[in-house]
């Protein structure tokens, strides 16, 4: 199994630009989670999907953030416009509902730097 | 509000020097407590799930224990390859997502 795949691994952009992060979950997993990690705040849940449907987006910081899951094998997290305070590592994780949803498998993350 | 506090923030051990990491939590009905390991530049990796007070899980040099208010991750005779950040997370009853602590950064010196 290839594990959770994220792209790009690193992204450097200018303030005001649109940023799109991509995630491919593990095949057969029906939950997908987007997290943001910073030194100050630790690992924060932004949004999660079940069977491609958004269940809880209360962690999305502002309307500048949006996430989609058009099918079971692909999800995107978009920031438009980006700001320097969005700089962080963004993780995607997936899990199977037949096991505890706490047993999540994380991707390698995307390190975002907004200048 | 569900909360997780981990201590210490950082821990430096000599190789072979056993110690424990603490995870204190407040949650409205615990469904599960999870330990993850995170290496620099990588995503968290699942280690253990504990469901009820008194439960213990072991994996190599690591043993996780659970009480009604906290969990401990005991590291016996650590090696340099155990150096990582260890994250604790709780899941409340119902369909609530995980709440993570900020982690303990462990360094094991040869």
Contacts between the chains, C-beta under 8 A, distances in Angstrom:
chain1	res1	chain2	res2	distance
A	4	B	43	7.5
A	33	B	97	7.2
A	42	B	100	6.0
A	42	B	101	7.0
A	42	B	102	3.9
A	42	B	103	6.7
A	43	B	44	7.4
A	43	B	87	6.8
A	43	B	100	4.3
A	44	B	100	7.9
A	45	B	97	5.1
A	45	B	98	7.0
A	48	B	97	5.9
A	55	B	95	7.7
A	56	B	97	6.4
A	91	B	43	5.2
A	91	B	44	7.6
A	93	B	43	7.3
A	100	B	31	7.9
A	100	B	32	5.6
A	100	B	49	5.9
A	100	B	91	7.5
A	101	B	91	7.0
A	101	B	95	8.0
A	101	B	97	7.7
A	101	B	98	7.8
A	102	B	31	7.7
A	102	B	32	4.9
A	102	B	34	4.6
A	102	B	49	6.1
A	102	B	89	6.7
A	102	B	91	4.7
A	102	B	98	5.5
A	103	B	34	7.4
A	103	B	46	5.4
A	103	B	49	6.3
A	104	B	44	7.9
A	104	B	46	6.8
A	104	B	98	7.2
A	105	B	46	7.1
A	106	B	43	3.1
A	106	B	44	5.0
A	106	B	45	7.2
A	107	B	43	5.4
A	108	B	41	7.6
A	108	B	42	5.9
A	108	B	43	5.5
A	109	B	41	7.9
A	109	B	42	7.4
A	109	B	43	5.4
